[in-house]
Amino acid sequence: MIDAADEAMTDRRQPRALTGRWSTGAVVRMVLIGLCLGAMLAYPRLERAYEVQIGDRDRATLELATQNLRGALNRAAVLPPLLAERPILARVLRDPTNAGLLPFVNEQLRQTALSLDVSDIYLMDRTGLTIAASSYRTERSFVGRNFAYRPYFTDALDGGIGRFHALGTTSGERGYFFAAPVSDERGIIGVVAVKITLDAFEATWAESGATIIVQDMSNVIFLSDRADWHFRTLGPMVEAALETIAQTRQYPITALRPLAAHSRPLGGANYQILTIDDPGGRAVYVMQTGLIAAAGWRVSILSPIAPARAQALTSLAIAALIALFGLMVSAVIGQRRAQLEQQLATRADEQTRLEARVRGRTAELDAANRLLRHEIDERVRTEAQLRRTQTELIQAGKLAALGQMSAALSHEFNQPLAAMKAYAENTATFLERGRMDEARENIRLISAMADKMASISRHLRNFARRPQDKTGPVPIHAVIADALDLMAPRLDKSAARVIPPPPGNEIWVTGGRVRLQQVIVNLIGNALDAMDGTARPTITLTLTVMPQTGRCQLALRDTGPGLSQDALSQAFDPFFTTKAPGKGLGLGLSISYNIVRDFNGRLMVANHPDGGAVFTVDLELTTPPAEIAAP
C-alpha cells in the first residue's frame, strides 16, 4: 500500500515538474530574445558614447600639440627682425665681394644658428642670390643659390615679415621659413631668412598612441607622425593651388596624391569619423581639429576607433552576464522550492561559480584602476607641460616689452654717460687749477649719474629674469614704483604724464612680485601705444582698498580713443590686437590676464565715460610677511 501511494504521488508530481521546466525554458528563451534585441539597439549608442569618450580623452593632446607648434613658430618669428638690425649684414650686402668680411659673416651666422637652435640662417641680396649662410661648410650650402621664387623673399623685400613652409629645394628637409628686410639709409638692400625644422614634433607625436597631422590651406599634409602620409591630401585641390605650389616649388608635385578618405560627423559632438582606405586595409578614426591662424595650418588628431568598439562589446557582454546571472538565480530559487537537498547542492555550486566571477571581476577592476592611475599621471604631466609653456610665453612677453623700450633705454643710458664725460673733463681742469671744491662737486655729480644708471640696470635685470611660480604677500606700492622706474625712459620719450596713486601705508596683496610688475608694465605699454598721436597723453593710476570684501583694485586709465565693442569682448584673447602689423603679437593682455588669474584675481577692461580705456587689476588683500609685520 505504501509503495502504491508513493508511485501515485510521483505520478502527480511529474506533470507539475514538467510544467515548471517548460515555463522556465520559455522564460529563458524570452529573456535571451530580449537581450539580443536590446544589444542590437544599444550597441550603436554605446559605440558612439565610447567614440566621444576617446575624442574627449585626446583633446588635451591636440591642444598641447597645437600650443607647442604655435609657440615654436612665435619664438622663431621674432628672430629675422632682430638679426636684420646687425650692421655687419648691411655692410656685406653693400660690398659682397669683400674677401675679408664675407668669411666672418658666414661664421657669425653659423654660430648664431647653433646658439638659437635653428636649422639655417642665410642672407640674400635684392635679386634673391644668397651671399652668406650658416650652412656654408656643408655640402648642401645655400651660398650661391637664388631663392627669389620663394614668397617669404618677396614679402620681406616689400618691407613685411615673410612666412612660408615648404620642402627645402637645397636641403631636402621640410621647414618653416621666416624672413625680414635688411635696410640702410638708402632703403631695403637685402633679406635675412631663418629656417626651422619641425621633425622633433613628429617624433613626440609618435609616442601618443594617436595619429597627428598638420594640413595647410591647400589641404596638403605637411607634418605627420605617419611618414607615408607626407604631402598627401585629405581634400580636393584646385588648379590654382597646384599652379602656386609649382611656381613656389613648395612641394614635389609628384608626391601630391589624395588619400582615399571620407568623413561623417559624430552625432552630439564636435568630432568626425574619418575612414581611410590604405593598401594595408581600412582604418577608422575619431578626428578633431585645432587651428594655427598665423601659419594657416589645421592640426588634427586621429584616434583609432577600434578601442571604442571593443569597449562597447565588453559593456554589452557584462550587461548580458548580469542579466543571465539574475535569470540563473531566479531559476535556482524556483528549483530549490522542490527539494531542500537539491537546493543545498545547487547553492554550493552557485557559490563556487559566483566566487570565480567575483575574482574575475576584481581582476578587471584592478586593471581598470591601473589604467585610470596611468591616465591621471598623463594628465598631470600634460598640465605641467602646459604650465611650462605658459611660463615661456610670459618670459617672451617680457623680452618683447624690453625690445620695445630699447630705443628709450639707449637714450636714458647715453644722456648720463655724456654728462659723466663732461663732468670728468671739467674735473681734470679744476684739479689742474687747484679748484678742489668744484672738482669734488663734479665727482659727486658723476657718482649720482652712475647710481642712476645702476638703478636702471637693476630694474632691467629684475624684470628680465625668469619669475618663480610661487605666490605670496607683495607690496603693491613698491611694485608700481618699480614698474614706473622701468618704463621711465619710454614715458619720457612719449612725453606722457603719469599720475601715480597718492603715497600712504604699504598695501599687501597676494601675487608674485616680478609677474605683477610685468602686468603693470604691459598695461602701461598698451596705454602708451593707445595714446600714440594724442596731444597730451596722460596715465592715471588709482588704488582702491575694499576691506569688507578683502580685495584691492588697481585701475589704470589712459586718454586714448578707447576700445570698440568687438575689441572689449576679445581684449584678452591670445593673438588679438588692434595695433598695426609688426607692432605686436597680441599676447601681452592674454599673458597678463593669465598671470592675474594665477593670483586668484581678475583683470577687467572698460571704457571711461570721459574717454579712454580703464584696465582694472582686482587682487586679494593679505598680511605682510612675518619678518616685516613683527617690527
C-alpha positions in Angstrom: 0.0 0.0 0.0 2.8 2.4 0.8 4.6 1.7 -2.5 1.5 2.3 -4.5 0.8 5.6 -2.7 4.4 6.7 -3.4 4.1 5.9 -7.1 0.8 7.8 -7.3 2.4 10.8 -5.6 5.3 10.6 -8.0 2.9 10.5 -11.0 1.1 13.6 -9.7 4.4 15.5 -9.2 5.8 14.8 -12.7 3.3 16.9 -14.7 3.9 19.8 -12.4 7.7 19.4 -12.7 7.5 19.2 -16.4 5.2 22.2 -16.5 7.7 24.2 -14.3 10.6 23.2 -16.6 8.7 24.2 -19.7 7.8 27.6 -18.0 11.5 28.1 -17.1 12.6 27.3 -20.6 10.1 29.7 -22.1 11.2 32.5 -19.8 14.9 31.8 -20.6 14.1 32.0 -24.4 12.1 35.2 -24.0 14.9 36.8 -21.9 17.5 35.7 -24.4 15.5 37.2 -27.3 15.1 40.4 -25.3 18.8 40.5 -24.6 19.6 40.1 -28.3 17.2 42.8 -29.3 18.4 45.1 -26.5 22.0 44.5 -27.6 21.2 45.3 -31.2 19.6 48.6 -30.2 22.1 49.6 -27.5 25.3 48.8 -29.4 25.3 51.8 -31.8 24.6 54.2 -28.8 27.4 52.6 -26.7 29.8 52.7 -29.6 29.0 56.4 -30.2 29.4 57.2 -26.5 32.8 55.5 -26.3 33.9 57.3 -29.5 33.1 60.6 -27.9 35.0 59.5 -24.8 38.0 58.7 -27.0 37.8 62.2 -28.6 37.5 63.9 -25.1 40.5 61.9 -23.9 42.7 63.0 -26.8 41.5 66.6 -26.8 44.3 67.7 -24.3 46.9 66.0 -26.5 45.6 68.0 -29.5 45.6 71.3 -27.5 49.2 70.6 -26.3 50.4 69.8 -29.8 48.8 72.9 -31.2 50.2 75.1 -28.4 53.7 73.6 -28.9 53.7 74.3 -32.6 52.3 77.8 -32.2 54.9 78.5 -29.5 57.8 77.3 -31.8 56.6 79.5 -34.7 56.1 82.5 -32.5 59.6 82.2 -30.9 61.2 81.9 -34.4 59.1 84.7 -35.9 60.9 87.4 -33.8 64.4 86.3 -34.9 64.7 87.7 -38.5 63.8 91.3 -37.5 66.4 91.2 -34.7 69.1 89.7 -37.0 68.3 92.3 -39.6 69.4 95.0 -37.2 73.0 93.8 -37.2 75.1 96.5 -39.0 77.5 93.8 -40.4 74.8 92.4 -42.6 74.2 95.7 -44.3 78.0 96.1 -44.8 78.4 92.8 -46.6 75.3 93.5 -48.7 76.9 96.7 -49.9 80.2 95.0 -50.5 79.5 91.3 -51.2 82.9 90.7 -52.8 84.8 91.7 -49.6 87.0 88.6 -49.1 87.9 89.7 -45.5 84.3 90.4 -44.4 82.4 87.5 -46.0 84.0 84.6 -44.1 83.4 86.4 -40.8 79.7 86.9 -41.6 79.4 83.2 -42.7 80.9 82.0 -39.4 78.8 84.5 -37.4 75.6 83.2 -39.0 76.7 79.6 -38.2 77.4 80.4 -34.6 74.0 82.2 -34.3 72.1 79.3 -35.8 73.8 76.9 -33.3 73.0 79.2 -30.3 69.4 79.8 -31.4 68.9 76.1 -32.2 67.5 76.8 -35.7 68.2 74.9 -38.9 69.6 77.7 -41.2 70.2 81.4 -41.3 71.1 83.0 -44.7 71.4 86.4 -46.3 70.2 87.3 -49.8 70.6 90.4 -51.9 67.8 92.1 -53.7 67.9 89.6 -56.6 67.4 86.6 -54.2 71.0 85.4 -54.5 72.4 84.0 -51.2 75.7 85.6 -50.4 76.2 84.3 -46.8 74.7 81.4 -44.9 75.2 79.3 -41.7 75.4 76.2 -43.9 78.5 77.5 -45.8 80.6 74.5 -44.6 78.1 71.8 -45.7 77.8 70.0 -49.0 74.3 71.5 -49.4 75.3 75.1 -48.7 72.8 77.8 -49.5 75.6 80.2 -50.7 75.3 81.0 -54.4 71.7 79.8 -54.6 68.8 82.0 -55.7 65.5 82.0 -53.7 63.7 84.8 -55.5 60.8 82.4 -56.3 60.0 81.9 -52.6 57.1 84.0 -51.2 58.9 84.8 -48.0 61.6 86.6 -50.0 59.2 88.8 -52.0 57.2 89.6 -48.9 60.3 90.7 -46.9 61.6 92.6 -50.0 58.3 94.6 -49.9 59.0 95.6 -46.3 57.0 93.0 -44.5 57.8 89.8 -42.5 57.9 86.8 -44.8 56.5 83.4 -43.6 56.4 80.2 -45.7 56.5 76.5 -45.1 57.9 74.2 -47.8 60.2 71.3 -48.7 63.7 72.7 -49.0 65.0 72.6 -52.6 68.6 72.5 -51.4 68.5 70.5 -48.1 65.5 68.3 -49.0 64.1 68.9 -45.5 60.7 70.2 -44.6 60.9 73.5 -42.8 59.2 76.8 -41.9 60.9 80.0 -43.2 60.8 83.5 -41.7 62.3 86.5 -43.4 62.8 90.2 -42.7 64.3 93.1 -44.8 67.8 94.4 -44.2 67.9 98.2 -44.7 70.4 101.0 -44.5 70.0 104.8 -45.1 69.2 104.1 -48.8 66.3 101.6 -48.1 66.0 97.9 -48.3 69.2 96.3 -49.7 68.6 92.6 -48.9 66.7 90.0 -46.9 67.8 87.8 -44.0 65.9 84.5 -43.6 65.6 81.9 -40.7 64.6 78.3 -41.3 63.4 75.9 -38.6 62.6 72.2 -38.8 59.7 70.6 -37.0 60.7 67.0 -37.3 61.1 66.7 -33.5 57.4 67.3 -33.0 56.6 64.3 -35.2 58.9 62.1 -33.1 57.0 63.2 -30.0 53.6 62.6 -31.6 54.6 59.0 -32.5 54.5 58.2 -28.7 50.9 59.5 -28.2 49.1 56.4 -29.5 47.1 58.5 -31.9 48.0 60.0 -35.3 48.5 63.7 -35.6 48.5 65.5 -39.0 49.0 69.2 -39.9 47.4 70.4 -43.1 47.9 73.7 -44.9 45.3 75.8 -46.7 45.7 73.6 -49.8 44.6 70.5 -47.8 48.2 69.1 -48.1 49.5 67.1 -45.1 52.8 68.9 -44.3 53.5 67.3 -40.9 52.5 63.9 -39.5 54.0 61.1 -37.4 53.0 58.9 -40.4 55.8 59.4 -42.8 53.9 57.7 -45.6 51.2 60.5 -45.4 53.6 63.3 -46.1 52.4 65.6 -48.9 49.2 63.5 -49.3 45.9 65.4 -49.3 42.6 64.8 -47.5 40.5 67.0 -49.7 40.3 68.3 -53.2 42.9 70.7 -54.6 42.0 73.4 -57.0 44.1 74.1 -60.1 45.2 77.5 -58.9 46.7 75.9 -55.7 48.6 73.4 -57.8 50.0 76.3 -60.0 51.1 78.2 -56.9 52.8 75.2 -55.5 54.6 74.6 -58.7 55.7 78.2 -59.1 57.0 78.5 -55.5 58.4 74.9 -55.5 56.7 74.4 -52.2 56.2 70.6 -52.6 57.1 68.0 -55.2 54.1 67.8 -57.5 54.5 64.1 -58.0 54.0 63.5 -54.2 50.7 65.3 -54.1 48.3 62.3 -54.1 45.0 62.2 -52.4 44.2 59.7 -49.6 41.2 57.5 -50.2 39.2 59.0 -47.3 35.7 60.1 -46.4 34.3 61.5 -43.2 31.0 61.9 -41.4 30.1 63.9 -38.3 29.9 62.2 -35.0 26.4 62.9 -33.6 26.2 65.0 -30.5 29.9 66.1 -30.5 32.3 68.3 -32.5 34.1 65.3 -33.8 34.2 63.5 -37.1 34.5 59.8 -38.1 37.3 59.6 -40.7 37.6 56.4 -42.8 40.8 55.9 -44.8 41.4 53.0 -47.2 45.1 52.3 -47.2 46.8 49.5 -49.2 47.1 47.7 -45.9 43.4 47.8 -45.1 40.7 50.2 -43.9 41.3 52.3 -40.9 38.6 54.3 -39.0 39.4 57.2 -36.7 37.8 59.8 -34.4 39.1 63.1 -35.8 39.1 66.6 -34.1 40.9 69.7 -35.4 42.6 72.8 -34.0 43.8 75.9 -35.8 47.1 77.9 -36.0 45.8 81.0 -37.7 49.2 82.7 -38.3 50.6 79.8 -40.3 47.2 78.9 -41.9 47.5 75.3 -40.5 44.9 72.9 -39.3 46.2 70.5 -36.6 44.1 67.3 -36.4 44.4 64.2 -34.1 43.2 60.9 -35.4 42.3 58.5 -32.6 41.7 54.8 -33.7 38.1 53.7 -33.2 38.8 50.1 -32.5 39.0 50.5 -28.7 35.6 52.1 -28.7 34.1 49.1 -30.5 35.8 46.7 -28.1 34.6 48.7 -25.1 31.0 48.7 -26.4 31.1 44.9 -27.0 32.6 44.5 -23.5 29.9 46.5 -21.9 27.2 44.6 -23.7 28.8 41.3 -22.6 28.9 42.4 -19.0 25.3 43.5 -19.1 24.3 40.2 -20.7 26.2 38.3 -18.0 24.5 40.3 -15.3 21.1 39.6 -16.9 21.9 35.9 -17.3 23.1 35.8 -13.7 19.8 37.2 -12.5 18.0 34.7 -14.6 20.0 31.8 -13.3 19.4 32.9 -9.7 15.7 33.0 -10.4 15.8 29.5 -11.9 17.8 28.2 -8.9 15.3 29.7 -6.4 12.5 28.0 -8.3 14.2 24.7 -8.3 15.1 25.0 -4.6 11.4 25.0 -3.7 11.1 21.5 -5.0 13.7 19.8 -2.9 15.8 21.0 0.1 18.8 18.7 -0.6 19.0 19.7 -4.2 18.7 23.4 -3.1 21.8 23.0 -0.8 23.8 21.2 -3.5 22.8 23.9 -6.1 23.7 26.7 -3.7 27.2 25.3 -3.1 27.7 25.0 -6.9 26.4 28.5 -7.5 28.6 29.9 -4.7 31.6 28.4 -6.3 30.8 29.9 -9.7 30.0 33.3 -8.1 33.3 33.4 -6.4 35.1 32.7 -9.7 33.1 35.6 -11.3 34.0 37.9 -8.4 37.6 37.1 -8.7 37.4 37.7 -12.5 35.5 41.0 -11.9 38.0 42.0 -9.2 40.9 41.4 -11.6 39.1 43.6 -14.3 38.6 46.4 -11.7 42.2 46.2 -10.7 43.2 46.5 -14.4 40.8 49.4 -14.8 42.2 51.1 -11.7 45.8 50.8 -13.1 44.7 52.3 -16.4 42.9 55.1 -14.5 46.1 55.9 -12.5 48.1 55.9 -15.7 45.7 58.4 -17.3 45.9 60.6 -14.2 49.7 60.6 -14.4 49.5 61.5 -18.1 47.1 64.4 -17.3 49.4 65.7 -14.5 52.4 65.6 -16.9 50.3 67.4 -19.6 49.2 70.1 -17.2 52.9 70.6 -16.1 53.9 70.9 -19.8 51.1 73.5 -20.3 52.3 75.5 -17.3 55.9 75.4 -18.6 54.6 76.7 -22.0 52.7 79.5 -20.3 55.9 80.4 -18.3 57.8 80.6 -21.6 55.1 82.9 -23.1 55.3 85.1 -20.1 59.1 85.4 -20.5 58.7 86.1 -24.2 56.2 88.8 -23.4 58.7 90.5 -21.0 61.5 90.3 -23.6 59.2 91.8 -26.2 58.4 94.6 -23.8 62.2 95.2 -23.2 62.7 95.2 -27.0 60.0 98.0 -27.4 61.8 100.0 -24.7 65.3 99.5 -26.2 65.4 102.9 -28.0 64.3 104.9 -25.0 66.7 103.0 -22.7 69.6 103.7 -25.1 68.8 107.4 -24.8 68.5 107.0 -21.0 72.0 105.5 -20.7 73.6 107.8 -23.3 72.5 111.0 -21.6 74.2 110.2 -18.2 77.3 108.9 -20.0 77.6 112.2 -21.9 77.1 114.2 -18.7 79.7 112.0 -16.8 82.2 112.6 -19.6 81.7 116.3 -19.4 81.9 116.4 -15.6 85.1 114.3 -15.8 86.8 116.7 -18.3 85.8 119.7 -16.1 87.1 117.9 -13.0 90.5 117.5 -14.7 90.6 121.2 -15.5 89.6 122.1 -11.9 92.3 119.9 -10.4 94.9 121.5 -12.7 93.8 124.9 -11.5 93.6 123.9 -7.8 89.8 124.5 -7.6 89.2 121.5 -5.3 85.7 122.3 -4.1 84.4 122.5 -7.7 86.3 119.3 -8.6 84.7 117.4 -5.6 81.2 118.7 -6.7 81.8 117.3 -10.2 82.9 114.0 -8.7 79.7 113.9 -6.6 77.6 114.5 -9.7 79.5 111.7 -11.6 78.7 109.3 -8.7 75.0 110.3 -8.8 74.9 109.7 -12.6 76.4 106.2 -12.0 73.9 105.5 -9.3 71.1 106.4 -11.7 72.5 104.1 -14.4 72.9 101.3 -11.8 69.3 101.7 -10.8 68.0 101.4 -14.4 70.2 98.3 -14.9 68.9 96.7 -11.7 65.3 97.2 -12.7 66.0 95.8 -16.2 67.8 92.8 -14.7 65.0 92.1 -12.2 62.3 92.5 -14.9 64.1 90.2 -17.4 64.8 87.3 -15.1 62.5 84.3 -15.2 60.0 84.6 -12.3 59.2 81.8 -9.8 55.7 80.2 -9.8 55.2 80.8 -6.0 52.8 83.5 -4.8 52.8 85.3 -1.5 52.5 88.8 0.0 53.5 91.5 -2.4 53.8 95.3 -1.6 51.8 96.9 -4.4 53.1 100.5 -3.9 56.7 99.2 -4.3 55.7 97.1 -7.4 54.1 100.2 -9.0 57.2 102.3 -8.3 59.5 99.6 -9.9 57.3 99.4 -13.0 57.3 103.2 -13.4 61.1 103.3 -13.0 61.4 100.6 -15.6 59.1 102.5 -18.0 60.5 105.9 -17.3 62.7 106.1 -20.4 59.7 105.3 -22.7 57.4 107.6 -20.7 59.9 110.4 -21.2 60.3 109.7 -24.9 56.5 109.7 -25.3 56.2 112.9 -23.2 53.4 111.2 -21.3 52.3 112.4 -17.9 51.8 109.8 -15.2 49.6 110.5 -12.1 50.6 107.8 -9.6 48.5 106.7 -6.6 48.8 109.1 -3.6 51.5 107.9 -1.1 50.4 106.1 2.1 50.9 103.0 4.1 52.0 100.0 2.1 49.2 97.7 0.8 50.0 94.0 0.7 48.3 91.7 -1.9 48.6 88.1 -2.9 50.8 87.6 -6.0 54.3 87.3 -7.4 56.4 90.5 -7.4 58.1 90.1 -10.8 55.0 88.8 -12.6 52.8 91.5 -11.1 55.4 94.1 -12.2 55.2 92.6 -15.7 51.4 93.0 -15.7 51.7 96.7 -14.8 54.5 97.2 -17.4 52.2 95.6 -20.1 49.3 97.8 -19.2 51.4 101.0 -19.3 52.9 99.9 -22.6 49.5 99.3 -24.1 48.3 102.7 -22.8 51.3 104.4 -24.5 50.5 102.6 -27.7 46.8 103.6 -27.5 47.8 107.3 -26.9 50.2 107.5 -29.8 49.4 110.8 -31.5 47.5 112.2 -28.6 48.2 115.8 -27.8 48.5 115.5 -24.0 48.9 111.8 -23.2 48.1 111.1 -19.5 48.1 107.8 -17.5 46.2 107.8 -14.1 46.8 105.1 -11.6 44.3 104.6 -8.8 44.4 102.2 -5.8 41.1 101.2 -4.1 41.1 99.1 -1.0 37.9 97.3 -0.1 38.3 95.7 3.4 34.7 94.5 3.5 35.4 92.1 0.6 39.1 91.6 1.3 40.1 92.9 -2.2 42.3 95.6 -3.7 41.8 97.2 -7.1 44.5 98.9 -9.2 42.9 100.9 -12.0 45.0 102.3 -14.9 43.3 104.9 -17.2 44.6 106.4 -20.4 43.4 109.3 -22.5 43.4 107.4 -25.8 40.4 106.8 -28.1 39.1 103.8 -26.0 38.1 100.4 -27.4 35.3 99.3 -29.7 32.7 96.8 -28.5 34.4 94.0 -30.5 37.8 94.9 -29.0 36.3 94.9 -25.5 34.9 91.4 -25.9 38.2 90.0 -27.4 40.7 92.1 -25.5 42.2 89.1 -23.6 42.1 86.6 -26.4 45.5 85.3 -27.5 46.9 87.0 -30.7 44.1 89.5 -30.8 45.4 93.0 -31.4 44.2 96.4 -32.7 47.8 97.5 -33.5 49.2 97.8 -37.0 51.1 94.7 -38.4 54.5 94.4 -36.9 53.6 96.4 -33.7 52.8 93.4 -31.5 51.6 89.8 -31.5 48.5 90.3 -29.3 49.9 88.3 -26.4 50.5 91.0 -23.8 47.0 91.3 -22.4 46.4 87.5 -22.7 49.6 86.8 -20.7 48.6 89.5 -18.1 45.1 88.0 -17.8 46.5 84.5 -17.1 49.1 85.9 -14.6 46.3 87.8 -12.6 44.1 84.7 -12.7 47.0 82.6 -11.2 46.9 85.1 -8.3 43.2 84.3 -7.8 42.4 87.7 -9.2 40.7 89.3 -12.2 41.8 91.6 -15.0 38.9 93.7 -16.4 38.6 96.4 -19.1 36.1 99.1 -19.8 35.8 102.5 -21.5 35.8 105.6 -19.2 32.8 107.9 -19.6 35.1 110.8 -20.2 37.1 109.0 -22.8 40.0 106.5 -22.9 40.2 102.9 -21.6 40.4 101.7 -18.0 42.1 98.4 -17.1 41.4 97.2 -13.5 43.5 94.6 -11.7 41.5 93.0 -8.8 43.6 91.2 -6.2 43.2 89.7 -2.8 44.4 91.6 0.3 46.8 89.8 2.6 49.0 90.4 5.6 52.7 91.3 5.2 55.4 88.6 5.8 56.2 87.9 9.5 59.7 89.5 9.3 58.1 92.8 8.2 54.9 92.6 10.4 56.9 91.9 13.6 58.7 95.3 13.9 
